[in-house]
Amino acid sequence: MKKLIAGLILLLILISPLYAVSGFSITIGETTNNNPTYKNTMLNYFQSNTDLNISQANVTVITAAEVNNISKNVTGRVYGSNQIFSCALVDLSYSDGINVLVDQSKITVVTPQMYANALKSTGIDKGYVVVSSPVKATGESALAGVLKSYELAVGTELPPEAKEAATQEMLLETNLVNETNQSSDQISTMMSSIINQTQAQNIQDPAQIKVIVINVANEMNINLTENQTQEIANTIANSQQIQGNLTDFKQQLDGISQQVSQNTDLLNQILSFFQEIINYIQGLTSGQ
């Protein structure tokens, strides 16, 4: 019996690299990180929404300076170090497309689909994403944290123009919610349909995208002004035009996602095997 247990321990040591989870990262807002209670609240929230052990995640801080590097060229807004609360988790072992969970008790404006739309604009179509905040926040600045989480999980930085395009797209969606009196879900669904059709046809011309915008808005009975229609077309065209700059990131994302998924499957098989051995040993013990 002792030899068997020793063998199991040795096998666990040999496979231990599988537990060093890659493709798994968390970003903590600078303000939240400076408050131990807020930080623990966020880590506990993330742990309650993942089957992985967050102690194995690559955890880093998203600072106001990093958020401002993106927002200053899009909104012109400058955040202080006491305003970055939102936090994000990214897990690339999720193999069924992209799944975004937003703590809507705290994130008050940006919806899961809005985050997914913005991520698609940067070539990201894989992963499990969780977004929350220890206090109520609109959620726009959280996108910088989500993008940083992906960079950490993938091991490759996104081009600055891709981050700005994603931020611009999210800002547009939140503005449209206010301007059209439509729900966040309606606007994000409209944008998702436009983006999907544009990407499927690989269109970069704003005039052609504008036709899609008009058709989708009409189908959903959403009244857009000429300026709104043109702004949507221009914003999505800009995202389309930078896709060629995302080749390296997309390839790395695909490679890491596949690797992590395979490691997860292998680990599950090994754990299942261990469980069978444990059940067998317990059966022998109970029979004595």
N, C-alpha and C positions, 0 to 999 in steps of 0.2 A: 504493500500500500504506500509506504514512504517513497519507494522508487517511482511509483506512478505520479504521486504529487510532485516530486522533484522534476519529473519529466514535463509535467504541465507548466510548472514555473519556468523551466528553461524555454519552452515553446512560447510562452508569453513574452519573455525577454527578446526572443528572436523576431517576433512580429511587432514589437513595441513601436517601431517607426510608423506603423499604420495609424497609431493614435496621435501622432504629431500632425494634427489636421491641417492640411493646406487648403487653400481656397475658402478659408473661414476667417472673417475679420469683423471688427467692431470699431466704430469711431464714436468718441464721446465729445460732445460740445465743450468748448473751453470753459464756459461758465459752469456747466454741470460738473466737469472734472474737478473744479476748484471747491466744490461743495461735497464733502464725503457722503452726506445723506442723499443728495440728488444722484450721485454716481452709483451708490449701492442700489438705489431704487431702479435705475436703468439697467444695471447688470442683472438684477433679480427679474425684471420684466423680460429681458432677452432670454434668460435661462428658462422662464416659463413658456416661451414660445419657440423653443428648439429642442430637438432630441440630443443635440451635441452638448458637450461640456464646454461652457464658455471660457473655462480656464485654459483651454487649448486654442482659443481664438487669438489672432493678432490684434491687440487692442492699441489704439492710438488716439490722440486728441486732434480734433479739427478746430483750428484757431480762427479768430475774427479776421486776422490778416489773410488767411487762405480763402475764407468766404469772400472777403472784399476783393481779392484778386480776380474773382469771377464776376461778382456783382457790379463792380465799378464801371465795367465796360458795357453793362446791360441796363442796369437800373440807375446807376450813379449813386446808389445808396451805400453808405459806409456804416458797418456795424462796429460796436465797441466790444471789448473783451468780456463785458458783463451782459451781453445779449445773445450769446451762442449756446442755447440750451439743447437743441435737438440732437438726437443720437441715432445711429443706424447700425444694423447688422446685415452682413451679406454671407450667404452660404452657397457655394458653388456645387455642393453635392446634390442639390436639387436638380433633377435631370429632365423634368417635364416643363420646359419653357421657362417662363418667368412668373413668379408668384410674389406679389407685394402685399404685406400686412401693415396697415397703418393704425396706430393707436388713436382712434378718432375721438376718444375722450380728452385727448390733449392736443392733437394736430387738428386745427379747426377749419382749414380751408382746402389744403391740397389732399386729393383723394388717391387711393392706390393706383387707379388708372392713369392719373396725371403723372405720377412717378414713373409708371411703366412706359408711358408715351415719351417722356423725356429721356429715359434710358434707351429706348429704341433709336432715338435720334443720334445716340453715340455708338450705335452698333451693338448695344447690349440687349440680348434676348434670352439670357439664361440666368438662373439663380433664384434663391429665396431671399427676400428683402424684408426687414422689419424696421419700422421707423416709429420713434416715440420721443417724448420729452417729459421731464419731471414737472413742468408747468405748461400751461396752455400756450401754444405757439401756432402761427399760421402754417408753418411748414416749408415755406419757400427756401429758407437758408439751409434746411436739412438736406436739400439736394446735393450741396457741396460735400456733406458728410457721406452720403450714399455713394457718390462718385469716388471719393477717397477710399471708401471701403472696398469698392471694386478694384481700384488700383492696387491696394494692398493684397487682396485675394488673388489677383491675376499676376502681380509682380511686374506690371508695365504701366507707365503713366499714360493718361489720355492727353491728346493735344489740347492746348488751351482753347482753341477755336471750337472744339467739340463741347467742352464744358460750357462755354458761353452760349453756344447754340441751344443746348439743353435747357439752360437757365432762361434764355429768351423765350423758349417755347412754353415753359411752365409759367412764366410771368404773363404771357399772352393768354393762357387758359384762365388764370385767376382773374385777369382783367375782364375777360369775356363774361365770366360769371356775374361780375358786378354790372357790366354794361348792358347785358341782354336780359337780366333777371331770370336766367335759366339756372337750373341746379348744377352743382359741380359735376355730378354724374352725367348729366346730359351733355355738357360741354366736353368733358373728357371722352365720352363715347363718340361724339362727333369727330373730335380730333383724332382719335384712334382709327376710325374708319378712313379718314382722309390720309393719314400717314400710311396705313396698310395698303391702300390702293396706289398711292404714290410710289411706295417702295416696290410693290409688286410689278409696276410698270417701269420702274427705274427712271422716273421723270424728274428733271431738274429745272425745267422752264417754268417760271412763275405763272405765265399765261395759261399753260396747260393745267397746272395745279389748280389755278383759279376755277376752271371748269368743274373739277372734282369737288372743290369747296362748295360751289353753288348747288351742285346736284345733291350732295350729302345733306347740306343744310335744309334744302327743300324737302327731301325725304323725311327729315326729322322735325319738320315744321319749326325750324329755328330761324328767326328773322335776323339777318345780318345786314349791316350797312355796307355800302361800297368800300369804305375805308377798312372796315373789319375784314371783309372778304379778301381784300388785297393784302392786308397785313398777315393774315393766315397763310396765303399763298407765298408771300415773300419769306416768311419765317421757315416754312417747311422746305422751300427751295434752298434756302441757306443750309439747312441740315443735310439735304440731299447732296449738295455740292461739296461737302467736306467728307463724305463717306470714303473717298479714296485715301484720305489721310489716316483712316482707322484700320487699315489692313493688318498691321502688326498687332494691334491690340485685339482685334477679332480673332486672329489666329492663336494668340496666347490664351485668350478666354476659352476658345474651343478646346485647346489642348489641356488646360488645367481642369476644366469641367469634366472632360472624359476621364482624366487620370483620377480625380477625386471620386467620381462615380464608380470606377472600377475598384478603387481601394475600399470604398464603402461596401460594395457587394462582397468582396473577399473577406472583409472584416466580419460581416454578418454571417458568412458561411463558417468562419472559424469559431465565432461565438456560439453558433448553433451546435457545432461539433463539441465544444467544451460542455455545453449544457447537456448533451446526450451522455457524455462521460460522467458528469456529476450525477445525473439521474441514475446511471448504472451503478455508481458507487453507493449512492443512497439506497438503492434497491438491495445491494448486497448487505449493506449494514443493517437495514431494517429486517432482513431475513435471518440474521444471526441471533 
